Amino acid sequence: MELPLPAMIIGIGGAGARIARVMRHAYNLDTLLISSTANDLAVIDDGESSNYGGDGRKYGCTARVDSVLLDTGVLNPSPYTIRGSLLALEKNIHARLMDYGTFIMVANLAGRNGVAVAPLLAEMIKADDAGRRRLITFAIMPFGFEHDRLFRAGVALKRLSERSDCTIVVDNDSFLANNHNLSPDDCYRIANVMLVEVFRAVMSSDVEGLNMVSAGMGDGVDAAVKDALRMLYSNEPEGVSSAMLYIVEGASAGGVSIGLIDSLVKRMRSMLGRYAEHVMVRVSRWSEERCKEEGGGSNGSDDESVHGVVSIGGTGSSVDGGSSSGGGIGAYGAVLLSGVTGVRKFDSYDPLSILPRECMLDWESSEAELRLNLESFSMLPNLE
C-alpha cells in the first residue's frame, strides 16, 4: 500500500496521545493530539521533558505537535457529549487535515475519547477525498470483563474498519486469556511494545485490511511464538491471509539462529495454511535505556488504559509472578501481525451486528449529543 506524503499521526485520548508521541519521534512526523482531558494533551509530562528535551531536539525530531481540547463543559462527559463537542470544531479540525495524504490514528476503544472521536474523525478524513488519502488505524480493544465498554468498542471498531485502509487491532482480553498472571500495567506495556514495532513495520511494508496483533514472551523463541499464536486464535479469526512475525531480543538474549528461523517459518506455514504469506523480520534488541527513552508511566487519564513502553528483557517488571528485578519479561518476545478476513469475537460485542447494513437507517450518522444554549435558539429560523 502506497502512503502519500506528507503524513500525520493522530493520538486520541491519553493512551493515543502517549503512543503517538513515541511514533512521532520514530519517524519525525507531524502529530495531532485530541482529547476532552487537558492532561492528555500536555506535550511535556511524565519525564518526557528529561528524555526528549521537551521538544524532541535530543533526537533531531522537528515535527510539530498540535492539540485540540474538546471542551464539553461537563465533569464526567459521555462519549456522545464528547462527540458533540468534536462536531462543534469540525471546520477547524478539517482545515488542519487538508494538507496531508496519510494519517496514522491511534485510539484506545476502551476509553470514552477513543469511541467518541475515532469513528467520526475517520469519516472526516475519508470524506470527499476521491480515494487519495490513506488512513491507518491502531485500535486497542477492552478487556472482556469491561462489560460497560464492549458494545461501544465493537460499534466503533466496525465503523473504523469500514473507513480505514488498514486497521490493526490489539485485543487486551487475549492477554488476560493467555496470561492470567499479568498485571494490568504489564498488559498495557506489552501492548505498547507491539504497537510501536508494528508501526515501524507498517511504514515499510505492504499491509492492508483488517489485522490482528498478538504477542508472546519467554526464555526461548519457541515459547514466545507459541504464546503469540495462542493469542491470535483466542479471537477465532475466520481465516488468516498473511502473517508477519517479529522476533524481539532482550538484552540477555544470545541471538536467533538461521536454522531456528527456518524451522519457525515451516511450522507457521503448516499451522496457518499454505495460502498465507509469512515474512520473518529480525528486530533490534530492546534495552532498559531504550525503554526509558520511549516513554513510560501513567497517562493521567481517568478512562484510558495503555501507558508506557516496557523493555523486552531489560530490568523492567516481571510478568511471570517472579521478582521484578533482574529478569525482565523474558529473553525473547514475539510480535505477530496477522491479516484476517473477519473477527467474530468483536462482532459479538454488538448485538445488532447480524443486521445487514441496508437495514440500518442511521448507520451513516454517528450518535452525538449537541449542547444548546440561548444563542443557539436565537439562531433558529422563525417558522411562522
Secondary structure, 3 states (H helix, E strand, C coil): CCCCCCEEEEEEHHHHHHHHHHHHHHHCCEEEEEECCHHHHCCCCCCHHHHHCCCCHHHCCCCCEEEEECCCCCCCCCHHHHHHHHHHCHHHHHHHHCCCCEEEEEEECCCHHHHHHHHHHHHHHHCCCCCCCEEEEEEEECCCCCHHHHHHHHHHHHHHHHHCCEEEEEEHHHHHHHCCCCCHHHHHHHHHHHHHHHHHHHCCCCCCEEEEEEEEEECCHHHHHHHHHHHHHCCCECCEEEEEEEEEECCCCCCCCHHHHHHHHHHHHHHHCCCCEEEEEEECCCCHHHHHHCCCCCCCCCCCCCCCCCCCCCCCCCCCCCCCCCCCCCCEEEEEEEEECCEHHHHCCCCCCCCCHHHCCCCCCCCCCCCCCHHHHHCCCCCC
